[in-house]
Amino acid sequence: MPSTRELRRSTQASTISTKSALRELKRSRAKNATARPAKAPLVSMTQRQLLEEAARTEIENKRSLELMLMLQEEKKRERSKAEVQQVPRIVYYSSSRGVRRDAEGKALDPIKHTITFTRVGRIPSVINAVAPALPERPVCQVTGLPAKYRDPVSGIPFRTTEAFKVLRGSQAVSGAMSGASAPLQKSS
């Protein structure tokens, strides 16, 4: 086995070309460093010359600013024309900004709601419609309070476990109980 590492010819050629390119780069940098022109000496201007230069710069800046503002206005006009939709639409906005709140964070003032109709022939009748009444909450037959649960066997609403025991006791007496008790179901 040979001790020297064998390289492909393409690798050798690439290495040689890279080294020669680096040598050329170093030579050109060295040549450019010596060929740089000397810096122009700073000329101190008089007060009058400084004021004249400032006046010219001010006029140039004002023209540039006017041109820039004109271009921005033009872009804004083009953008606003493109963004306007020509179709009917309804925009809903709700804001609680400026609404006073109590210690728990509940709103003391009404929250502001705004509905905007754009390009609509008439306001939909749904807006003035009356909301349907809420369904009546079931009442516990034992306590008379609003019920939280329903008996899974009989479907009778009840509020507490004591009321459930009373219901099941009355069912046992009437013979309607069917063996093991089923788990409680939350009333909807």
Secondary structure, DSSP 4 states (H G I P E B T S, - for coil): --SSPP--HHHHHHHHHHHHHHHHHHHHHHHHHHHPPPPPPPPPPPHHHHHHHHHHHHHHHHHHHHHHHHHHHHHHHHHHHHH---S-EEEEEEE-TT--B-TTS-BSSPPEEEEEEES-SS--GGGGPPPPPPPPPPB-TTT-SBP-EE-TTT--EESSHHHHHHHHHHHHHHT---SSPPPPEE--
